[in-house]
Amino acid sequence: MKGACVGAQAVGVFDLDLLTVLTAYIFLCCGPVQAGAFAVGQGLLIDIFSGGFYGLFAFIYLMVFLGIYLASLFFDIQTVKGEMIIIGLAVFLKNLLFLVVLSLFSGSVVINRWFLSASLISIIGTGLITPFLFSLLHRLRGITEEENGAAPPEGV
């Protein structure tokens, strides 16, 4: 499902989930309704242009949105630590749901060590780049650090 030109193992290591980060950012800036619509819309687009089961990615990204929503009840998405935890949990949920749904509807799913290590790298990598992407998206929207609620550096 990753593409025919590059082997699935080579892509899996660098598979940072930017759609989950964008869904969380839209949830932060615009609200849950817009973020949910974005998640379902992106899932439907992936379903249309992929060769997989129809509705698979729409369901997965809707559940990712629900995971972001529920995790934001326990962690503050406006802090760096909260962003990283929420995104890490959401990517973990996405990988787990993908595996479970494929296992239910396809009898030939094999879980190997490579998939687990690639998923772990994806979870950690996406969580680590989240604060940088949120900062970049804030700057693209014209939101300064003070407006974002971050404390200015000492001595300024």
VMD Tcl script that draws the C-alpha trace (Angstrom):
set ca {
  {0.00 0.00 0.00}
  {3.07 2.26 0.20}
  {3.91 2.19 -3.51}
  {5.35 -0.06 -6.15}
  {8.59 1.83 -6.86}
  {10.06 1.68 -3.36}
  {10.07 -1.41 -1.20}
  {7.72 -1.36 1.78}
  {10.61 -1.82 4.20}
  {12.47 1.27 2.99}
  {9.41 3.50 3.28}
  {8.32 2.18 6.69}
  {11.32 3.63 8.52}
  {10.71 7.17 7.30}
  {6.93 7.01 7.55}
  {6.17 10.09 9.63}
  {2.43 10.59 9.92}
  {1.85 14.19 8.93}
  {-1.91 13.76 8.59}
  {-2.17 12.96 12.28}
  {-0.15 16.07 13.10}
  {-2.36 18.20 10.82}
  {-5.50 16.73 12.37}
  {-4.24 17.60 15.85}
  {-3.27 21.11 14.71}
  {-6.70 21.70 13.19}
  {-8.22 20.38 16.42}
  {-6.14 22.89 18.38}
  {-6.78 25.90 16.16}
  {-10.22 25.36 14.64}
  {-12.07 22.94 16.89}
  {-13.23 19.35 16.96}
  {-15.84 19.57 14.20}
  {-13.37 20.86 11.62}
  {-10.70 18.39 12.71}
  {-13.14 15.49 12.47}
  {-14.25 16.58 9.01}
  {-10.61 16.90 7.94}
  {-9.78 13.43 9.27}
  {-12.71 11.75 7.53}
  {-12.06 13.68 4.31}
  {-8.40 12.69 4.23}
  {-9.32 9.10 4.99}
  {-11.80 9.07 2.11}
  {-9.21 10.54 -0.26}
  {-6.70 7.88 0.74}
  {-9.37 5.21 0.24}
  {-10.21 6.52 -3.22}
  {-6.60 6.64 -4.42}
  {-5.36 3.44 -2.78}
  {-6.01 -0.14 -3.70}
  {-7.14 -1.16 -0.22}
  {-10.50 -1.80 1.36}
  {-12.96 1.06 0.89}
  {-13.64 2.79 4.16}
  {-10.50 1.46 5.85}
  {-8.62 4.73 6.08}
  {-11.74 6.82 6.67}
  {-12.45 4.62 9.70}
  {-8.82 4.69 10.86}
  {-8.44 8.47 10.63}
  {-11.82 8.99 12.29}
  {-10.57 6.84 15.16}
  {-7.29 8.81 15.17}
  {-9.33 11.98 15.56}
  {-11.30 10.37 18.38}
  {-8.00 9.36 20.00}
  {-6.72 12.94 19.74}
  {-9.95 14.23 21.23}
  {-9.90 11.78 24.15}
  {-6.17 12.26 24.80}
  {-6.64 16.04 24.84}
  {-8.99 15.58 27.78}
  {-6.08 14.19 29.81}
  {-3.09 16.03 28.31}
  {-2.74 19.70 27.41}
  {-2.31 19.95 23.64}
  {-1.03 23.52 24.02}
  {2.20 22.38 25.67}
  {5.13 20.73 23.93}
  {5.00 17.65 26.13}
  {1.25 17.34 25.61}
  {1.61 17.65 21.83}
  {4.23 14.92 21.73}
  {2.26 12.55 23.96}
  {-1.04 13.05 22.14}
  {0.51 12.59 18.69}
  {2.51 9.58 19.82}
  {-0.63 7.95 21.21}
  {-2.60 8.79 18.06}
  {0.03 7.28 15.74}
  {0.18 4.19 17.96}
  {-3.61 3.91 17.74}
  {-3.48 4.30 13.96}
  {-0.89 1.55 13.54}
  {-2.73 -0.75 15.93}
  {-6.11 -0.21 14.26}
  {-4.59 -0.74 10.82}
  {-3.15 -4.05 11.92}
  {-6.34 -5.17 13.69}
  {-8.65 -4.27 10.80}
  {-6.39 -5.96 8.26}
  {-6.21 -9.04 10.49}
  {-10.00 -9.21 10.69}
  {-10.67 -8.87 6.97}
  {-7.61 -10.57 5.55}
  {-6.42 -13.97 6.62}
  {-2.86 -13.49 5.39}
  {-1.57 -10.72 7.69}
  {1.75 -11.60 9.26}
  {3.19 -9.51 12.09}
  {6.96 -9.47 11.89}
  {9.67 -7.70 13.82}
  {10.29 -5.26 10.96}
  {6.73 -3.94 11.09}
  {6.91 -3.47 14.85}
  {10.24 -1.64 14.69}
  {9.06 0.55 11.79}
  {5.91 1.39 13.77}
  {7.97 2.29 16.82}
  {10.22 4.55 14.75}
  {7.15 6.17 13.20}
  {5.57 6.78 16.61}
  {8.73 8.26 18.12}
  {9.69 10.25 15.01}
  {6.24 11.76 14.55}
  {6.05 12.65 18.23}
  {9.46 14.33 18.11}
  {8.76 16.46 15.03}
  {5.33 17.55 16.25}
  {6.48 20.67 18.20}
  {8.50 21.87 15.20}
  {5.57 21.34 12.82}
  {3.15 23.07 15.21}
  {5.56 26.02 15.46}
  {5.90 26.14 11.66}
  {2.14 26.03 11.19}
  {1.69 28.78 13.80}
  {4.19 30.96 11.93}
  {2.46 30.29 8.61}
  {-0.80 31.43 10.18}
  {0.95 34.55 11.55}
  {0.65 33.59 15.21}
  {3.55 34.77 17.34}
  {4.90 32.99 20.41}
  {3.19 35.50 22.72}
  {-0.19 35.01 21.04}
  {0.29 31.26 21.20}
  {0.54 31.42 24.99}
  {4.21 30.49 25.29}
  {6.26 32.39 27.83}
  {8.86 34.74 26.32}
  {12.49 33.89 26.97}
  {14.00 35.32 30.13}
  {15.90 38.56 29.83}
  {13.73 39.99 27.07}
}
mol new
graphics top color blue
foreach p $ca { graphics top sphere $p radius 0.5 }
foreach p [lrange $ca 0 end-1] q [lrange $ca 1 end] { graphics top cylinder $p $q radius 0.2 }
display resetview
